[in-house]
Amino acid sequence: MKKNITTVTGLIAISLLAGCSTGGQTNSAPASGDNNQSGQKEIEITYWRPQASGPEDEFYVRRVDEFNKAHQGQIKLTMEPITRGNSFAYEDKINAAVASHTLPDVVSMDGPNVANYAASNIVIPLDEYFTKEDMNDFVPSIVQQGTYQNKFYAAGLAESSVVLFYNKKIMKQYGIEPPTKMEDAWTWDQWYDVMKKTSKDDVFGTNMINDKGEWMTYAFEQMWISAGTDIVNKEGTEAQGWVNSDKGVEAAKFLQKMANDKLFNIDPKPTEFEEGKAATKLGGPWNIPGFKNYPDLEWGITYFPKSPGGNLTAPSGSWAIGVSADSKHPKEAAEVVKWMTNKDSSAQLAKAISMPASRKSAYDSLPEYNELPMRIIKEQVITVSHARPVTPAYPVLTQKFAEALTDIMMGAEVKKSLDNVASSFDDEFKRNFSK
């Protein structure tokens, strides 16, 4: 299932990649105020998250019930899913609670917005609550997206990735054998040759989303990283000389070349790949459940293409959970965060939403990731994935970067477009976040 991807600017901005649709229930333990055997009153902890649907919602309901049973007499957790739909009800409620200092104890946030929450003092560091073993068990990109200024603020509920799906029939038709080992991953040039060869008879070489939304940053920032740069510096404070560097211009020109040569549909139909009208597809695990609706489709997975001479990398990032600064019981709230992101929760959520797990140990109970095609996803997540930039000015960065890439694919001047991204981000950071 493809997830909605949006970004909202303001005090906080939440980009939704993998986590909400419809449905939702509120969970709480039995009668409030119950005492434990020592006579101490149960501590009540509240938790907000965006509304979910189906198996995902069932996961949250089940894990909250299990938490309350395991902590009966000590902690009572009440979860409130916030209706989202196509509106920004969740963001609006968070914003209002920030202003009035009425945030719940535990809040969900999308990965690239952790830095914004941290810089705005919406969430608190969690370092004292997670052991070294816990931190080593999270896949590296989860630690990266949850860390701001060397402090860990949010633990990932699940992970994500982007891979290159391919049509086995079309590959066989042209004698193409996609890589199954990381060291053999296609370079941009090799992928270009595959697309060029297969772009015939109303079939595009690839299918990929082309919009001005979060997908553009989520997916294509990796081309900058693979080329040996990024769209901002490591500190997340400056884009000048990064997004518009020579290597960045090279990455953007490759995307423009693909568009100019009509190797993908600039206004794509979402199911081109599924219908056999695209030889490859840049997509994620959320696409896989829908493939079963196309019985004629024979599909495989290979790695996210890399820069010639560059390193293999892959997109990552999803919803995380942290403790709000308004919580009067941070220790108990941290127990909720730990529970919702432990090995069992990580494995269960991965199964529920068809997304990779955020903990390495969770894959012990996910054997499907040990064999092709799912092995490709696991390898990317555990070894080469990079989260989106950790910066409190991310909302402006992602908006401007996405707009620039879309314009570049439509023929805009590459360097000028990227220069605009750099100046917009740098101005925003200096205005609101520099000390």
C-alpha positions as CSV (number, residue, x, y, z in Angstrom):
1,M,0.0,0.0,0.0
2,K,1.4,3.4,-1.0
3,K,1.5,5.8,1.9
4,N,0.6,9.5,1.6
5,I,3.6,11.8,1.6
6,T,3.1,15.4,2.7
7,T,5.0,18.1,4.5
8,V,3.6,21.0,6.5
9,T,5.7,24.1,7.5
10,G,5.2,25.8,10.8
11,L,6.4,25.4,14.4
12,I,6.5,21.7,13.7
13,A,6.2,19.8,10.4
14,I,5.2,16.2,10.1
15,S,5.8,14.4,6.8
16,L,3.8,11.2,6.5
17,L,5.6,8.3,4.7
18,A,4.6,5.2,6.4
19,G,1.9,5.2,9.0
20,C,-1.6,6.4,8.7
21,S,-4.9,5.9,6.9
22,T,-8.2,5.1,8.5
23,G,-9.6,3.4,11.5
24,G,-8.5,3.7,15.1
25,Q,-9.4,3.0,18.7
26,T,-8.6,4.4,22.1
27,N,-6.9,2.1,24.6
28,S,-6.7,2.3,28.3
29,A,-6.2,-0.1,31.3
30,P,-9.1,-1.1,33.5
31,A,-10.4,1.3,36.2
32,S,-8.1,4.2,36.8
33,G,-6.5,4.9,40.1
34,D,-5.9,1.3,41.0
35,N,-3.2,0.8,43.6
36,N,-0.4,-1.7,43.4
37,Q,0.7,-4.0,46.2
38,S,2.9,-1.3,47.8
39,G,0.0,1.1,48.0
40,Q,1.4,3.4,45.3
41,K,-1.1,4.8,42.8
42,E,-0.8,3.8,39.1
43,I,0.9,6.5,37.1
44,E,-1.2,7.4,34.1
45,I,0.6,7.9,30.8
46,T,-1.0,9.4,27.6
47,Y,0.1,8.7,24.1
48,W,-1.0,10.3,20.8
49,R,-0.4,8.9,17.4
50,P,-1.9,9.5,13.9
51,Q,-4.9,7.3,13.1
52,A,-4.1,4.0,11.4
53,S,-6.2,1.2,9.8
54,G,-6.5,-2.5,9.6
55,P,-3.6,-4.6,10.8
56,E,-1.6,-1.5,11.8
57,D,-4.3,-0.3,14.1
58,E,-4.7,-3.8,15.5
59,F,-1.0,-3.8,16.3
60,Y,-1.2,-0.6,18.4
61,V,-4.4,-1.7,20.2
62,R,-2.8,-5.1,21.0
63,R,0.5,-3.7,22.2
64,V,-1.1,-1.1,24.4
65,D,-3.3,-3.8,26.0
66,E,-0.2,-6.0,26.5
67,F,1.7,-3.1,28.1
68,N,-1.0,-2.4,30.5
69,K,-1.2,-6.0,31.6
70,A,2.6,-6.2,32.0
71,H,2.6,-3.0,34.1
72,Q,-0.6,-3.4,36.0
73,G,-0.6,-1.5,39.2
74,Q,2.4,0.6,38.1
75,I,1.7,2.3,34.8
76,K,-1.6,2.8,33.0
77,L,-1.2,3.7,29.3
78,T,-4.0,5.5,27.4
79,M,-3.6,5.8,23.7
80,E,-5.5,8.3,21.5
81,P,-5.3,7.9,17.8
82,I,-5.9,11.3,16.1
83,T,-8.0,11.3,12.9
84,R,-5.9,12.5,10.0
85,G,-7.3,11.6,6.6
86,N,-6.2,14.2,4.0
87,S,-6.3,17.0,6.5
88,F,-3.7,18.0,9.1
89,A,-5.8,17.3,12.2
90,Y,-2.9,15.5,13.9
91,E,-0.5,18.4,13.3
92,D,-3.1,20.9,14.3
93,K,-3.7,19.1,17.6
94,I,0.1,18.9,18.3
95,N,0.5,22.6,17.5
96,A,-2.3,23.6,19.8
97,A,-0.9,21.4,22.6
98,V,2.5,22.8,22.2
99,A,1.2,26.4,22.5
100,S,-0.8,25.5,25.7
101,H,1.7,23.1,27.2
102,T,-0.8,20.3,27.2
103,L,1.0,17.7,25.1
104,P,0.6,14.0,26.1
105,D,3.4,12.1,27.7
106,V,4.3,10.3,24.6
107,V,4.1,11.6,21.0
108,S,4.6,10.1,17.5
109,M,6.6,12.1,14.9
110,D,7.8,11.4,11.5
111,G,11.6,10.7,11.3
112,P,12.8,13.9,9.4
113,N,11.0,16.1,11.9
114,V,12.7,14.8,15.0
115,A,15.3,17.6,14.9
116,N,12.5,20.2,14.7
117,Y,10.8,18.7,17.7
118,A,14.1,18.6,19.6
119,A,15.1,22.1,18.7
120,S,11.7,23.4,19.7
121,N,11.9,21.6,23.0
122,I,8.8,19.6,22.3
123,V,10.5,16.3,23.1
124,I,13.3,15.4,25.6
125,P,16.5,13.3,25.2
126,L,16.1,9.5,25.9
127,D,19.8,8.5,26.2
128,E,19.5,7.6,29.9
129,Y,16.7,5.2,29.2
130,F,18.2,3.1,26.4
131,T,21.1,0.7,27.0
132,K,24.1,0.4,24.7
133,E,22.7,-2.9,23.6
134,D,19.4,-1.3,22.7
135,M,21.1,1.3,20.6
136,N,23.3,-1.3,18.8
137,D,20.2,-3.3,18.1
138,F,18.5,-0.4,16.2
139,V,19.4,-0.3,12.5
140,P,21.9,2.6,12.1
141,S,19.5,4.8,10.1
142,I,17.0,4.7,13.0
143,V,19.7,6.1,15.4
144,Q,20.7,8.7,12.8
145,Q,17.2,10.0,12.3
146,G,16.5,10.0,16.1
147,T,19.6,11.9,17.1
148,Y,20.0,15.7,17.2
149,Q,23.1,17.4,18.5
150,N,24.5,14.1,19.8
151,K,21.4,13.3,21.9
152,F,18.8,10.6,21.1
153,Y,15.3,12.0,21.1
154,A,13.1,9.4,19.3
155,A,13.1,5.7,18.6
156,G,11.8,4.4,15.3
157,L,8.7,2.3,15.3
158,A,9.5,0.8,11.9
159,E,11.9,1.4,9.0
160,S,11.4,1.9,5.3
161,S,13.5,1.7,2.1
162,V,13.4,2.3,-1.6
163,V,14.4,-0.5,-4.0
164,L,14.4,-1.0,-7.8
165,F,11.6,-3.4,-8.7
166,Y,11.9,-5.1,-12.1
167,N,9.7,-7.0,-14.4
168,K,11.2,-10.5,-14.8
169,K,9.5,-11.1,-18.2
170,I,10.9,-7.9,-19.7
171,M,14.3,-8.5,-18.2
172,K,14.4,-12.0,-19.7
173,Q,13.2,-10.6,-23.1
174,Y,16.3,-8.4,-23.3
175,G,18.7,-10.8,-21.6
176,I,19.2,-8.6,-18.6
177,E,20.1,-10.1,-15.2
178,P,19.6,-7.6,-12.3
179,P,22.2,-7.8,-9.5
180,T,21.5,-10.0,-6.5
181,K,24.7,-9.0,-4.6
182,M,25.5,-5.6,-3.2
183,E,28.9,-5.4,-4.8
184,D,27.2,-5.8,-8.2
185,A,24.6,-3.1,-7.7
186,W,23.8,-1.1,-10.9
187,T,25.4,2.3,-11.3
188,W,23.3,5.1,-12.7
189,D,24.9,4.5,-16.1
190,Q,24.0,0.8,-16.0
191,W,20.5,1.6,-14.9
192,Y,20.3,4.1,-17.7
193,D,21.3,1.5,-20.2
194,V,18.7,-0.9,-18.9
195,M,16.0,1.8,-19.2
196,K,17.1,2.8,-22.6
197,K,17.1,-0.7,-23.9
198,T,13.6,-1.5,-22.5
199,S,11.9,1.8,-23.4
200,K,10.1,0.5,-26.4
201,D,6.6,-0.4,-27.6
202,D,4.7,1.8,-25.1
203,V,6.9,0.6,-22.2
204,F,8.9,3.0,-20.1
205,G,12.3,2.2,-18.7
206,T,11.1,3.0,-15.2
207,N,8.2,4.2,-13.2
208,M,8.7,6.7,-10.3
209,I,6.7,9.3,-8.6
210,N,7.3,12.8,-9.9
211,D,5.7,15.5,-7.7
212,K,6.6,18.4,-5.4
213,G,6.1,16.3,-2.3
214,E,8.1,14.5,0.3
215,W,8.9,11.6,-2.0
216,M,11.4,13.7,-3.9
217,T,13.6,14.3,-0.9
218,Y,13.0,10.9,0.6
219,A,14.1,9.1,-2.6
220,F,16.5,11.3,-4.4
221,E,18.6,12.8,-1.7
222,Q,20.4,9.4,-1.8
223,M,21.8,10.3,-5.2
224,W,23.7,13.2,-3.6
225,I,24.9,10.9,-0.8
226,S,26.0,8.2,-3.3
227,A,27.9,10.9,-5.3
228,G,29.9,11.8,-2.2
229,T,28.0,14.9,-1.0
230,D,24.6,15.7,0.5
231,I,21.9,18.3,0.3
232,V,23.1,19.9,3.6
233,N,26.2,19.7,5.7
234,K,26.5,17.0,8.4
235,E,25.5,19.5,11.1
236,G,22.3,20.4,9.2
237,T,23.1,24.1,9.3
238,E,24.1,24.9,5.7
239,A,23.1,23.9,2.2
240,Q,25.3,26.3,0.2
241,G,28.1,24.2,-1.4
242,W,26.3,21.0,-0.7
243,V,23.0,20.7,-2.6
244,N,24.4,22.9,-5.4
245,S,27.9,21.4,-5.3
246,D,29.5,20.0,-8.5
247,K,28.5,16.5,-7.4
248,G,25.0,17.6,-6.6
249,V,24.7,19.2,-10.0
250,E,25.9,15.9,-11.5
251,A,23.1,14.0,-9.7
252,A,20.4,16.4,-10.8
253,K,21.6,16.4,-14.4
254,F,21.3,12.6,-14.4
255,L,17.6,12.9,-13.4
256,Q,17.1,15.6,-16.1
257,K,18.8,13.3,-18.6
258,M,16.3,10.5,-17.8
259,A,13.4,12.9,-18.2
260,N,14.8,14.4,-21.5
261,D,15.2,10.9,-22.9
262,K,11.7,10.0,-21.9
263,L,12.8,7.0,-19.9
264,F,10.0,7.5,-17.5
265,N,6.5,9.0,-17.7
266,I,6.8,12.6,-16.4
267,D,3.1,12.3,-15.4
268,P,3.0,8.7,-14.4
269,K,0.1,6.4,-13.9
270,P,0.6,4.8,-10.5
271,T,0.2,1.2,-11.8
272,E,2.3,1.4,-14.9
273,F,4.8,-1.2,-13.5
274,E,2.1,-3.5,-12.3
275,E,0.4,-3.4,-15.7
276,G,3.7,-4.2,-17.5
277,K,4.1,-0.7,-18.9
278,A,7.4,0.0,-17.1
279,A,10.4,-2.3,-17.0
280,T,11.5,-1.1,-13.6
281,K,10.0,0.9,-10.7
282,L,11.5,2.9,-7.9
283,G,9.3,2.1,-5.0
284,G,9.2,0.6,-1.5
285,P,7.9,-2.3,0.5
286,W,4.5,-0.7,0.7
287,N,4.0,-1.5,-3.0
288,I,4.4,-5.2,-2.5
289,P,1.0,-6.1,-1.1
290,G,-0.7,-4.6,-4.1
291,F,1.3,-6.7,-6.6
292,K,-1.0,-9.7,-5.8
293,N,-3.8,-7.9,-7.6
294,Y,-1.8,-8.3,-10.9
295,P,-1.4,-12.1,-11.4
296,D,0.4,-11.6,-14.7
297,L,3.2,-9.6,-13.0
298,E,6.4,-11.4,-12.3
299,W,8.5,-9.1,-10.2
300,G,11.9,-9.0,-8.6
301,I,13.9,-6.6,-6.5
302,T,17.4,-5.2,-6.9
303,Y,19.3,-2.5,-5.2
304,F,18.9,1.3,-5.3
305,P,21.2,2.4,-8.2
306,K,24.4,4.1,-7.1
307,S,26.7,6.8,-8.5
308,P,29.4,5.6,-10.8
309,G,32.4,5.2,-8.5
310,G,30.3,6.1,-5.6
311,N,28.9,4.2,-2.6
312,L,25.7,2.2,-2.4
313,T,23.1,3.9,-0.3
314,A,19.3,3.8,0.1
315,P,16.5,5.9,1.4
316,S,15.1,5.3,4.9
317,G,13.0,6.8,7.6
318,S,9.6,6.4,9.1
319,W,7.5,7.3,12.2
320,A,9.2,7.5,15.5
321,I,8.1,7.9,19.1
322,G,9.4,10.1,22.0
323,V,8.6,11.6,25.3
324,S,7.2,15.1,25.4
325,A,8.7,18.0,27.4
326,D,5.3,18.4,29.1
327,S,5.4,14.9,30.7
328,K,5.4,14.9,34.5
329,H,6.5,11.3,34.4
330,P,9.3,11.0,31.9
331,K,10.7,7.8,33.3
332,E,7.4,6.0,32.9
333,A,6.8,7.6,29.6
334,A,10.2,6.3,28.4
335,E,9.0,2.8,29.4
336,V,6.2,3.2,26.9
337,V,8.7,4.3,24.2
338,K,10.9,1.3,24.9
339,W,8.0,-1.1,24.8
340,M,6.6,0.2,21.6
341,T,10.0,-0.1,19.9
342,N,11.4,-3.3,21.5
343,K,12.1,-6.5,19.5
344,D,8.6,-7.9,19.7
345,S,6.9,-4.6,18.7
346,S,9.4,-4.1,15.9
347,A,8.7,-7.5,14.4
348,Q,4.9,-7.3,14.9
349,L,4.6,-3.9,13.3
350,A,6.9,-5.0,10.4
351,K,4.5,-7.8,9.7
352,A,1.4,-5.6,10.1
353,I,2.4,-2.9,7.6
354,S,4.7,-4.8,5.3
355,M,7.7,-2.6,6.1
356,P,11.2,-3.5,7.3
357,A,11.8,-3.7,11.1
358,S,13.7,-1.0,13.0
359,R,15.6,-3.5,15.1
360,K,18.1,-6.0,13.8
361,S,17.0,-8.7,16.3
362,A,13.4,-8.5,15.0
363,Y,14.5,-10.1,11.7
364,D,15.0,-13.4,13.7
365,S,11.2,-13.8,13.4
366,L,11.0,-12.4,9.9
367,P,12.5,-15.3,7.8
368,E,11.1,-13.9,4.6
369,Y,13.9,-11.3,4.7
370,N,16.6,-14.0,4.5
371,E,15.8,-14.9,0.9
372,L,15.3,-13.1,-2.4
373,P,13.6,-10.8,-3.1
374,M,13.1,-9.4,0.4
375,R,16.8,-10.0,1.3
376,I,17.6,-6.9,-0.8
377,I,15.5,-4.7,1.5
378,K,17.0,-6.1,4.7
379,E,20.6,-5.7,3.4
380,Q,19.9,-2.0,2.5
381,V,18.2,-1.3,5.8
382,I,20.9,-2.9,8.0
383,T,24.0,-1.8,6.1
384,V,23.7,1.2,3.8
385,S,20.5,3.2,4.5
386,H,20.7,6.9,5.3
387,A,18.0,8.9,7.0
388,R,16.9,12.3,5.6
389,P,18.8,15.4,6.9
390,V,18.7,16.0,10.6
391,T,18.0,19.7,10.8
392,P,15.3,21.8,12.5
393,A,14.8,23.7,9.2
394,Y,13.9,20.5,7.4
395,P,10.4,21.7,6.3
396,V,11.8,24.4,4.1
397,L,14.6,22.2,2.8
398,T,12.4,19.4,1.7
399,Q,9.8,21.8,0.1
400,K,12.4,23.7,-1.9
401,F,14.4,20.6,-2.9
402,A,11.3,18.8,-4.1
403,E,10.2,21.8,-6.1
404,A,13.6,22.2,-7.6
405,L,13.9,18.5,-8.7
406,T,10.4,18.6,-10.3
407,D,11.4,21.8,-12.2
408,I,14.7,20.3,-13.2
409,M,12.9,17.2,-14.6
410,M,10.7,19.6,-16.6
411,G,13.8,21.3,-18.1
412,A,14.8,24.1,-15.7
413,E,18.4,25.1,-15.4
414,V,20.1,22.7,-12.9
415,K,22.6,25.0,-11.1
416,K,20.2,27.9,-10.8
417,S,17.5,25.7,-9.4
418,L,19.8,24.1,-6.8
419,D,21.3,27.6,-5.9
420,N,17.7,28.6,-5.0
421,V,17.4,25.6,-2.7
422,A,20.6,26.5,-1.0
423,S,19.8,30.2,-0.4
424,S,16.2,29.5,0.8
425,F,17.4,26.9,3.3
426,D,20.4,29.0,4.6
427,D,18.2,32.1,5.0
428,E,15.6,30.0,6.9
429,F,18.2,28.5,9.2
430,K,19.9,31.8,10.0
431,R,16.6,33.5,10.6
432,N,15.1,30.9,13.0
433,F,17.7,28.5,14.3
434,S,21.2,30.1,14.4
435,K,22.4,31.3,17.8
